[in-house]
């Protein structure tokens, strides 16, 4: 399963020289939030998805900052007015 920002997450972990493996995968944000809160591992979450049960990891924990990016939806010409860039605000 490929996630929206899986490559960024893996790149950040590998840049820190850390060993890693995928312990849990889901297309449900709530399931990923619960898995992280339960200590199954770490994930890259938008700032608005961070809960009180999460701890934000940064350089002090050996992880580099992750650059932001934009997501655009692509639809037919009549629907383009409904699409706008989305810039997630990552925790950190």
Legacy VTK file of the C-alpha trace (Angstrom):
# vtk DataFile Version 3.0
C-alpha trace
ASCII
DATASET POLYDATA
POINTS 92 float
0.000 0.000 0.000
1.356 3.406 -0.946
0.427 6.393 1.169
0.060 10.025 0.200
3.347 10.951 1.846
5.024 7.584 2.447
8.162 8.462 0.448
8.721 11.634 2.525
8.335 9.677 5.733
10.743 6.947 4.630
13.227 9.526 3.334
13.242 11.351 6.666
13.857 8.133 8.590
16.605 6.942 6.250
18.293 10.379 6.244
18.751 9.900 9.981
20.432 6.541 9.380
17.705 4.651 11.195
16.601 1.113 10.487
12.891 0.804 9.869
10.092 -1.508 8.813
6.404 -1.092 8.169
4.597 -2.357 11.271
1.110 -1.157 10.365
-0.581 0.167 7.245
-4.065 1.569 6.786
-5.948 3.968 4.541
-7.835 5.197 7.626
-6.359 8.269 9.314
-8.121 7.356 12.565
-6.538 3.886 12.529
-3.077 5.365 11.937
-3.617 7.897 14.731
-4.621 5.074 17.093
-1.660 2.882 16.097
0.785 5.736 16.754
-0.910 6.607 20.054
-0.688 2.934 21.082
3.069 2.947 20.462
3.160 0.747 17.333
5.530 3.183 15.639
5.822 6.644 14.152
3.998 8.337 11.293
4.047 11.613 9.439
0.774 13.342 10.317
-0.671 16.722 9.347
-0.598 19.089 12.337
-4.404 19.011 12.607
-4.289 15.207 13.011
-1.953 15.242 16.035
-3.739 14.360 19.255
-2.786 14.690 22.923
-1.685 11.046 22.853
0.999 11.808 20.234
4.513 13.141 20.712
6.074 15.250 17.963
9.544 14.032 16.980
12.168 16.364 15.523
15.941 16.839 15.243
16.310 16.225 18.969
15.022 12.714 18.268
17.302 12.177 15.274
14.768 13.020 12.548
15.238 15.829 10.023
12.430 18.247 9.182
10.139 17.153 6.364
9.432 19.674 3.632
5.835 20.571 2.901
4.228 19.964 -0.454
1.003 20.711 -2.265
-1.751 18.336 -3.314
-4.041 19.187 -6.221
-7.130 17.365 -7.329
-7.678 16.819 -11.014
-11.183 16.828 -12.461
-12.956 17.644 -15.691
-12.940 21.252 -16.979
-16.364 22.040 -15.494
-15.232 21.109 -11.996
-11.835 22.794 -11.768
-13.302 25.708 -9.837
-13.928 23.336 -6.933
-10.286 22.325 -6.710
-7.728 24.303 -4.798
-4.213 23.553 -3.552
-3.954 21.869 -0.192
-0.833 22.520 1.840
-0.614 20.206 4.813
0.959 21.607 7.944
3.192 18.856 9.305
3.790 18.464 13.007
7.223 19.388 14.134
LINES 1 93
92 0 1 2 3 4 5 6 7 8 9 10 11 12 13 14 15 16 17 18 19 20 21 22 23 24 25 26 27 28 29 30 31 32 33 34 35 36 37 38 39 40 41 42 43 44 45 46 47 48 49 50 51 52 53 54 55 56 57 58 59 60 61 62 63 64 65 66 67 68 69 70 71 72 73 74 75 76 77 78 79 80 81 82 83 84 85 86 87 88 89 90 91
